Amino acid sequence: MIKSLVATLLSFCFVFVLSAQEEHTKPDVYVSTGWSISNTFDTTLAYSSYASIEAGLMKNNFSLGLVFGRANLSGFNNDDISNYWYELKAGLYFPVGKFNGYALLGLGNYISSERFFVEYGAGASYSFNKFGVFAQASNWDGTWYVTPGVSYTF
């Protein structure tokens, strides 16, 4: 399963690089941040949600980003590097009226461990000037999350 997901992510990267070479325009650089809230209501909001920050490149309808985040928002007093994770995420965007819909696929790892995870899902975004807002639903490490967030394109 992991091999096929890695192959899919590499395919997204390959298409991204090819589309950047076909046109002579540079890809857009973006940063975004989001707050993901899970559907596990048996714990506190701090324990069942996480914050993340993403930086990446966007070209045509493809994006490729590196995400960094914390496993949950509780327990900062006894913080440990194993609470943090990173992810390589690819997205495919398509217009839906004034909005953009998108599908996403990511592969990540908790820092200082060999605990890999997969994220997949869909969302919608709206941009005005260089700022944007988004909302997405995704399955991240086996749990469903809703993530509102903001973005900025340079």
Secondary structure, DSSP 8 states (H G I E B T S, - for coil): -HHHHHHHHHHHHHHHHHHHHHSSS--EEEEEEEEEEES-TTS-TTTTEEEEEEEEEEETTEEEEEEEEES-SS-GGG--GGGEEEEEEEEEEEEETTEEEEEEEEEEEETTS--EEEEEEEEEEEEETTEEEEEEEEEETTEEEEEEEEEEE-
